[in-house]
Amino acid sequence: MTSTSRFLHRRGRWLVILLLWLFWGRLLHAAAVKSDTFDEMFHIMYGVLYWQHSSLEPVVQNPPLVDALIGLPVSLVLHPILPLEHPTWPSGNWLRIAQAFLWESNANGLQILWVGRFATMSLAMLLGALLYRWGRELGRNPAVGWLALFLGSFDPNILAHSTLATGDLGMTFFLCLAAYGVWRYWRGRDGTQRNSGELLGTQHSVLATRNSQLAPYLLSAAGIGGVLAAKFSGLVFLPAVVLMAVYRWWLGRREGRGLLVAAAELLGWFLLAALLFLLIYRFDLATLTADFVRQREHQLAGHSTFLLGQLSIEGWWYYFPLVFALKTPLPVLILLAAALLSFALRRRYDWNLLWLLLVAAGIGGASLISRVNIGYRYLLPALPLLYLFMAHWLGSGKWRGERGEGRVEDVVWGAGCGVGGAGRGESGRQHATRNTHPLLHHSSFILHPSLLVHPRQSAHPPGLSGLLQPVGWWARKRLAHRGGFQHRLGAGY
């Protein structure tokens, strides 16, 4: 056991509590100083409408689960008034109706905004707790859970969306919850099969085995239904489940795993998830159809987007990969590249880790074909899964050589010396362990960019764009000196 693991075994619980409190404090501060964004009034009003009105309306072109959770504390605490008598209500002009709801029909618009954000912040705290629990179980080591929680709670993009009353953080939480539920059922089933093989094949043991897996199966089905009811983009989760089920069957075909059993499990999941999805929609098929049709039309038509001095409605296939590189913290990009390289060099891929990458790849793959290129938030659901993957790589010591000598480790810590500052002739690993606890150095080059941009994480991304800012400043200065700056780059640059 490494010194970091021993330290976390002794102080891990207090470190988790400290991290969650720091996360909560930063969320409260950021939510208090940020002005309202364009989307928030739609989501809050739709959430209040869900609880106070008998029929649903196609306000946000997405399923109502996250908005209902946002509107629940607003309805219970503040009892806001819906502008049902407003002249624009019959027209369905939801922009004007939402403005009237937040700033005209109610005199406490700022309080409504903050309470709506409180619901999103609560989901963010649940996401942090889920990251720790899944990481601890994934690596069978508290260090993996602590690292996953640390990476997630200090990610500027997660922090930015955790303080907004929108559906992106909710979608992220429910996707992670669904992925965890399915993973835990599969892992428990593998353990149950191994244990039952060692027991006598009595009827009592078989029934006990089935009953022990019933609750995880139902919870995983509820998780799948939750991710479908959070956003229509949650549909990308379904092919990931099918592909992993086929892969697991292929791995265990020699052990007698039946393909029909796997198919029956998938069918049961999807039927129960569909039932929960319709229940959250109140079986209102008209509103469901209207939401889906409008969302499909939006995806096909595209959205006005600005990128690298160009405007486009249809978007670019490379938009999201470029945004991910520019807005993801540079140390995270380095850790991710090192972890992926280490994983790719293995001869046999562990399905536990492959499951994380498969779901994250589904999110990334869907973004490549999307014409709605409106920001990093479409990639947000992949971040917790990638952080679990990186935390497992770091916490399990996969970066060490056969004799404990660093291979990829020197590359990672060497890149972190821009913040840590290793001495001349000193490797990154030597600097990481000299006169300091390893845990402290592991976290130093993640803390710095996260704290640097607080509380305006959206406006000041600490990724590769931070390195390119001097280049952009020099280019603007040169163009302004030559004249025609607005003509060359556009007034919105």
Residue pairs with C-beta under 8 A, 6 or more apart in sequence:
1 9
2 143
2 397
2 438
3 437
3 438
4 143
4 437
4 438
4 439
4 442
5 141
5 142
5 143
5 395
7 437
7 439
8 15
8 142
8 143
8 146
8 439
9 142
12 142
12 143
12 145
12 146
15 146
16 132
16 145
16 146
16 149
19 128
19 146
19 149
19 150
19 153
20 125
20 128
20 129
20 149
20 153
22 153
23 124
23 125
23 128
23 153
24 121
24 125
26 159
26 454
26 455
27 121
27 124
27 125
27 159
27 162
27 163
28 121
29 454
29 455
30 159
30 160
30 163
30 454
30 455
30 456
30 457
31 114
31 117
31 118
31 121
31 163
32 114
33 455
34 163
34 164
34 455
34 456
36 102
36 113
37 164
37 166
39 164
39 166
40 113
40 116
40 117
40 164
40 165
40 166
41 98
41 99
41 101
41 102
41 113
42 59
42 60
42 94
42 95
42 98
43 60
43 66
43 67
43 70
43 116
43 165
43 166
43 167
44 67
44 70
44 71
44 74
44 101
44 102
44 112
44 113
44 116
44 165
45 59
45 71
45 82
45 94
45 97
45 98
45 101
45 102
46 57
46 59
46 60
46 64
46 67
46 71
47 64
47 67
47 68
47 69
47 70
47 71
47 72
47 74
47 75
47 116
47 119
48 71
48 74
48 75
48 80
48 82
48 101
49 56
49 57
49 59
49 71
49 82
50 56
50 64
50 67
50 68
50 71
51 68
51 71
51 72
51 75
52 75
52 82
53 82
53 84
55 284
55 287
56 64
56 281
56 282
56 284
56 287
57 92
57 94
57 287
58 287
58 290
58 291
58 294
59 94
59 98
60 67
60 167
60 291
61 291
61 294
61 295
61 298
62 167
62 230
62 231
62 232
62 291
62 295
63 228
63 229
63 230
63 231
63 232
63 277
63 280
63 281
63 288
63 291
64 229
64 280
64 281
65 170
65 174
65 226
65 229
65 230
65 280
66 123
66 167
66 170
66 171
66 174
66 230
66 231
67 167
68 280
69 119
69 123
69 170
70 116
70 119
70 120
70 165
70 170
71 116
71 119
72 119
73 115
73 116
73 118
73 119
74 80
74 112
74 115
74 116
74 119
77 115
78 106
78 108
78 111
78 112
78 115
80 101
80 105
80 106
80 108
80 112
81 101
81 105
81 106
82 101
82 105
83 89
83 97
83 100
83 101
83 104
83 105
86 96
86 97
86 100
86 104
86 105
88 96
88 97
88 100
89 97
102 109
102 112
102 113
103 109
106 112
113 165
116 165
117 163
117 164
117 165
119 165
120 161
120 162
120 163
120 164
120 165
120 166
120 169
120 170
121 162
121 163
123 162
123 169
123 170
123 173
124 158
124 162
124 169
124 173
126 173
127 152
127 158
127 169
127 172
127 173
127 176
127 384
128 149
128 152
128 153
129 149
130 173
130 176
130 177
130 180
130 384
131 145
131 148
131 149
131 152
131 176
131 384
131 387
131 388
132 145
132 146
132 148
132 149
133 145
133 180
134 145
134 148
134 176
134 180
134 183
134 388
135 144
135 145
135 146
135 147
135 148
135 149
135 388
135 391
135 392
135 395
136 142
136 144
136 145
137 145
137 184
137 187
138 144
138 352
138 388
138 392
139 145
139 391
139 392
139 395
139 396
141 395
141 396
143 395
144 391
144 392
144 394
144 395
144 396
145 391
146 395
147 390
147 391
147 394
147 395
147 442
148 384
148 387
148 388
148 391
150 443
150 446
151 332
151 387
151 390
151 391
151 446
152 158
152 383
152 384
152 387
153 159
154 446
154 447
154 450
155 329
155 332
155 383
155 387
155 450
156 329
156 449
156 450
156 453
156 457
156 461
156 462
157 327
157 328
157 376
157 380
157 383
157 457
157 461
158 169
158 172
158 380
158 383
158 384
159 450
159 454
159 457
160 457
160 458
161 168
161 169
161 172
161 377
161 380
162 169
163 455
166 377
167 230
167 231
168 377
168 378
168 380
169 380
170 230
171 227
171 230
171 231
171 233
171 234
171 380
171 381
172 380
172 381
172 383
172 384
174 223
174 226
174 227
174 229
174 230
174 234
175 227
175 230
175 234
175 237
175 359
175 363
175 381
176 381
176 384
176 385
177 223
177 226
177 227
178 220
178 223
178 224
178 226
178 227
178 234
178 237
179 223
179 237
179 355
179 356
179 359
179 385
180 223
181 216
181 219
181 220
181 221
181 222
181 223
181 224
182 220
182 223
182 224
182 241
182 244
182 269
182 355
183 352
183 355
184 216
184 220
185 213
185 216
185 217
185 219
185 220
186 244
186 248
186 351
187 352
188 212
188 213
188 216
189 213
192 209
192 212
192 213
193 255
195 209
196 205
196 206
196 209
199 205
217 265
217 268
217 269
218 272
220 269
221 268
221 269
221 272
221 273
221 276
222 272
222 273
222 276
224 237
224 238
224 241
224 269
224 270
224 272
224 273
225 272
225 273
225 274
225 275
225 276
225 277
225 280
226 276
227 234
227 237
228 234
228 235
228 237
228 273
228 274
228 276
228 277
229 276
229 277
229 280
229 281
232 291
232 292
232 295
233 363
233 366
233 378
233 381
236 362
236 363
236 365
236 366
237 359
237 362
238 270
239 362
240 358
240 359
240 362
241 266
241 269
242 266
243 358
244 351
244 354
244 355
244 358
245 262
245 265
245 266
246 262
247 351
247 354
248 257
248 262
248 351
249 257
249 258
249 259
249 262
251 351
278 288
281 287
281 288
298 372
299 370
299 371
299 372
300 371
301 313
301 371
302 312
302 313
302 314
302 315
302 371
302 372
303 313
303 315
303 371
303 372
303 373
303 374
304 311
304 312
304 313
305 311
305 312
305 313
305 315
305 319
305 373
305 374
306 492
307 316
307 319
307 322
307 373
309 489
309 490
309 493
311 490
312 373
313 371
314 371
315 370
315 371
315 372
315 373
316 373
317 368
317 369
319 367
319 373
320 364
320 367
320 368
320 370
320 373
320 378
320 379
321 364
321 368
323 375
323 376
323 379
324 364
324 376
324 379
325 333
325 463
325 464
326 461
326 463
326 464
326 465
326 468
327 376
327 461
327 463
327 465
328 463
329 446
329 449
329 450
329 462
329 463
330 415
330 449
330 462
330 463
330 464
330 466
330 467
331 415
331 416
331 419
331 445
331 446
331 449
332 390
332 446
333 463
333 464
334 411
334 412
334 415
334 416
335 390
335 393
335 394
335 412
336 386
336 389
336 390
338 393
338 399
338 408
338 411
338 412
339 389
339 390
339 393
339 394
339 398
341 408
342 393
342 398
342 399
342 408
343 349
343 353
343 357
343 389
343 393
353 389
353 392
356 385
356 386
356 388
356 389
357 385
357 389
359 382
359 385
360 382
360 385
360 386
360 389
363 378
363 379
363 381
363 382
364 379
364 382
367 378
367 379
370 378
372 378
376 461
392 398
393 399
394 442
399 406
399 407
399 408
399 409
399 412
400 406
400 407
400 409
401 407
406 413
406 427
406 428
406 429
409 428
409 429
410 427
410 428
410 429
411 428
412 428
413 420
413 422
413 427
413 428
413 429
413 431
413 432
413 441
414 422
414 427
414 428
415 428
416 428
416 432
416 441
416 444
416 445
417 428
417 431
418 445
419 444
419 445
419 448
420 431
420 432
420 441
420 444
420 445
421 431
422 428
422 430
422 431
423 431
426 434
431 441
432 438
432 441
432 442
433 441
449 462
449 466
450 457
450 462
452 460
452 462
453 459
453 460
453 461
453 462
476 485
476 489
476 493
479 485
479 488
479 489
